[in-house]
Amino acid sequence: MLGLSGGVDSSVALWRLKEQGVDVEALFMKNWTEEDSADYCSSALDLADAQAVCDVLNIPLHQVNFANDYWQRVFEHFLNEYAAGRTPNPDILCNKEIKFNAFLDYAQALGADKIATGHYAQNVWYDERWHLHRAVDSNKDQSYFLYTLNQQQLAHSVFPIGDLTKPLLRQLAEKAALPTFAKKDSTGICFIGERRFKDFLARYLPAKPGLIKTLSGQTLGEHQGLMYYTLGQRQGLGIGGLKSSDEAPWYVAAKDLATNVLTVVQGHDHPALLCANLNATEIHWIAGECPAASKSLTAKIRYRQADQVCSIEDVTAERLSVRFAQSQWAVTPGQSIVFYSDKECLGGGVIV
């Protein structure tokens, strides 16, 4: 059973499975109950695209609504994290709870042996277990978002496009006459789509304006609510051009929930924006255990970041510390650190 979103990636994944002679059907998941306005990603249009692809390939399309699961397992956590002053990554939790949990269970109930998705990643069996490898296209690799998967989930999952580059994938889509071949890539919150994020968040959490201050305590202005800012943010601060300072841009360095103060510093390389170590919790290893201490490790603290050399220290089942060879910029609580050994994704945790 392939999760078909109505985008070009999952469309080509479906086409490839059929070309390989796999007995495959498709499932369209609707996970947000709100009616989308004309400005936002439309679930109805995505469903129409998914149906059009299935019509071309002569493949059955199932539909399911996981809105309650999404709200309880993903969105409530998303709101709680923002309310606590952190910056969550809903795509990671969405994969863990919906795409490789609720979807997998539903597909198996319909008689499927495995599920497939349009993720750019590779699932490889050797040394008596499943390994999650990066995609061939390093610019599209999504293993970062899949680090919470376990052996049981990987054993029942297929990633048909992990060995393709995006340009080649679009060529294949056009050659196969898939109606989504030129459809633009989706962005925004997983399953919710492209929203005016500030307006969207304000509908669920009360904004609490407060002061913007320097490290020395000088007041520079007023913020519109700590939830709207993340560490390292430059845009939208509204404090440029101060007479008492030079022209260097300001960046968010800290958020203090107790005092409702947003602390900013000037200059991209300010020491307050850099740190060489971090602590993480909610630790998950794809192999089921922490990698050997001798293993050469790199990590990413955000998607699209280049691999950073690091070492893991003070490991427990629930928590670990990480030390980097070079100081990292804007390490952000709520985001995930994901570990790699060469092309293999090992697992990760949530930065605290």
N, C-alpha and C positions, 0 to 999 in steps of 0.2 A: 504494500500500500504506500503510494507516494503522496506526500504532503504537497499539494499543488496550490501555490499562492496566487497564481495569475501573472507572475513575473516570468522573465525570460529564463532565469537560472533553473527554476523547478520545471519549466516547460521542456528544456533540453534534457534535464535529468529523466523525465518521463519518456521522452522520445528515445533516449539511449537504452533505457531498460527494455523498451519494446523491440528495438533493433537487435538487442542481445538475446531475444527470445524468452525473456522473463515473463511469467504470468503476472501482469501488473494491473492494478486499478488505482484510481486517484481519489484523494479526499481533500475537500476545501474546508478549512477551519474558519469559523467566524467567532471572534473572541472579545468583541466589544459591542455592547448593546446600543450605544448611542447612535443616532442617525448622523451620518457625516454630512456636513455642509458642502456646498460646491467648491469651497476653497481647500478642502482637505481630501486626503486619500479616501477614495470611495470603495467600500467593501462590495457594493453592488457591481461596480465596474470591474473589480478584480474577479468576482465570481463569473461575470460574463466572459472575461478573457480566459479564465480557467475552463469554462465550458466550451469555448471556441477551440481551444487547444485539444481537448478531449474529442471534440467532434472530428477534427482533422485526423487524429490518430485512431479514432474508433475505439476509445477506451471509456469504460464507465466512470462517472464522477459521483462520488458520495459527498454529502454535506453534513457538518456537525457544528453545534454551537457550544463552545467551551467558555462562554462569557462568565458564568459563575465561578468556574475553576480559575480563570484568569484573574478575576477580581480578588478572590480569596488567597490564591497562592502567589500572585505576582504584584498586582497593583496596590494592595493594602501595604505590602512590604515597601514598595516604591514610595508611597506617601509617608510612611513612618520614618524612613531614612531621611527624606528631605526635612521632615518636621524636627528630626534630631540633629540637623545641621550637616548631614553627610550628603555625598553625591553618589547615588546608587547606579548600577548598570542593569537595567531591566531586561536587556537582551539575554544576559547570562542566565538569569532566573527563569526567563521565559523558555529557554531551551531545556533547562533542568526540569521544570514543572509541567510545561504544556507539550512541547514538541517531542520530548523523549520520555514522557511520563503519561499524561492523559491521552495523547495521540497514539502512543504505542499500545496502551491498554485497549483503546477503542478499536484500533486496527486488528489486534489479535482477537478481539471479540467478534469481528467480522470475518475471521478465518485466515488472516494474513500471517505468514511466517515471520516476515520482517517488514520494517518501514524504511522508506528512502526519503531523503530531503535534497534540496538544492544547495546545501552548504558547500563551500569551498574548503574541503578537508579530505583526508584519506584515512581509511580504516584498514589496518593491516594485522594479519595473524602470524605470529612467530614466537618462539620461546614459550610456547604453551599459554599464551594470553594474547588479548587484543591490544594493539598499540594505535594511538591517535597521532597521525602525522600531518604536518603542514600540507597545504595544497601546493600544486606545482606553480600556480600563479601567486607569487609572494605578495603582489599588490592587492589580491582579493582574499587571501587566506583568512579563514574564520575560526581556526582552531582555538584562538583566544576565548571565543564565546562558548566553546564546547568543553572547557576544562572540567566541568562538574560531572561529566558522563562517567558511568561505571562499567564494569566488565559485562554485566547483564545487558545494559542498554546498547553497548557497542556490538555485542554478539547478535543483536536483532536489528542493526542499523546498517544502511548502505548509503554511500555518498557517490553517486554516479558521475559527478562532474569535477571531482577533486584533482583529476589529471589534466584538466583543460585550462587554457588561459581565457580570459574574458573575450578578447577579440575573436579567437577561434570559436568560442561558444556562440557568439552572435552569427558568425558565418554559418555554422551548422544549423542554427535556428532558421536562418533565411533559406538555406538550401532545402531544409525539410518543410518549408512553407508554413512554419509555425506563426500564427498571427501576432505573437508577442515579440518577434525577432528584433524590433526597433524600440520596444518599450523601455523607458528610462528606469534606472535602478531606483528602488524605494529607499527612503531614508526616514528618520524619525523614530519614535518610540515603537518597540515591537508590538505589532498587531493594532496599534492605535493610529499610527501613521504620522504624516507631516502636519504638525500643529504649530500655532504660535505659542511656544512653550510657556512663556510667562503668563499669558491669559489662561491657558489650559490649567496650569498648576494652581492659579488663584481661585479657580472654581472649587477646589477641594481643600485647600489649606488657607487659613487667614494670614494675610501679609502683615508683618509687624515692622514698620519703618523704624530706623535707628540711626546712630551716628557712624560716620566713616572717620577713622582716626589713623594717625601714623603710629609707629612703634613708640615714639616718645610721648604719645598722648595728645598730640595736636589734632583738633577737629578740623576736617577738611570739607565736610558736607554731610549729606544724609543719604542712607541707602533705603531701598524700597521694601526690604525684607531679606533676611539672610538666605532664605531658600532659593533666591534668584541668582546667587553668586557661587562660584566654585573657585578653589585655589588655583592661582595662576591666571585668573581671568583679567583681561585688559579692557575689553569693550564694555560700554554701558555704565561706567563708574561716574561719569559726569563731573570729574574733578580736574580736567585738563586746564592748562594755562594759568596755574597759580603764580602770582607775582613773587611769592617768597621762595620759589624753587626753580630749578632749571627745566629744560624742555623734555627731559626723559619721561617716558610713559609710566603710569602707575599700574601696579598689579595687586590682586588680592593675595594676602599672605596668611590670613587667619580669620576665623569666624568664631566669636565668643557668644554662645547661646545664652549664658547666664546674664551677661550685660547687654546683649543684643548689639554688640559693636563689631563692625567690619574693619579689620586692620589692613592697611595697604602700605606698600613700599614702592620706591621708585627705582626703575631699572630692571631689565630682564634677569640680570645675573646677581641680584641682591642676595646676600647670604641667607636671609630669612626665607627665600624660596628654594633653598638647596638643603638636602640632607643625604647622608650616606647609608642610613639604615632605617628600617621600618619594622613594625609588628603587624602580623596578620592573624586572623582567626577564621573559623568555618573552613578548616583545611580539608582539601579533598585530593587524593592521589588516584589517578586512573588505574594504576596497577594494584591498588589496594594497600600500598605501603609506601613509606617515604623512600626516595631514591638513596642509594648508598652515598656515604659522605665523600667518596673518592670521585663520584660522577661529576663531570664538567658541566656546570649549570649556567644558563642565562635566564633572564626574566624580562617580562614586559609589565609595566605598571599602568599602561593604557594601550588601547588598540592602535595599531599603526606605528607604535614606538619601535625603534630599532632595538634589537636584543642587547641587554645589558649584562655584563659579567657580574656574578654574585655568588655568595655562599650562604647556606642555611645554617642557622645557629639556634640553640635552645628549643629544640623540637619537642612538642608533645602532640597528643592526638588532636587537640583542639586549637593549638596556637604554635606559632613559630616566629623567629626573628630572622631578618635578612640583612646582610651587609653587602653593599655594592662596591665594586672596584673604583667607581667614580660616583661622585655625588649626583643625586637625581633631582630633577626640577619639578616643583609643584606636586609632590606626593600627596594624593588626595584620599582621605578616609571615605570608605564606602565603595570605592573602586576596587577592582581585583588585580592582584599580582598573579601572573601565570608563568610557570616555569617550563623551560625547554632544555633538552639535550640534543643539540644539532637540530634535526628536523622533527623530532618527537616532542609532542606536548605531554608533560608529565602530570600536570595538575596545578593547583593554586589555592588561593584563599582571598578573603576580603580584608583590605587594609583598614587597620584601626588606628 
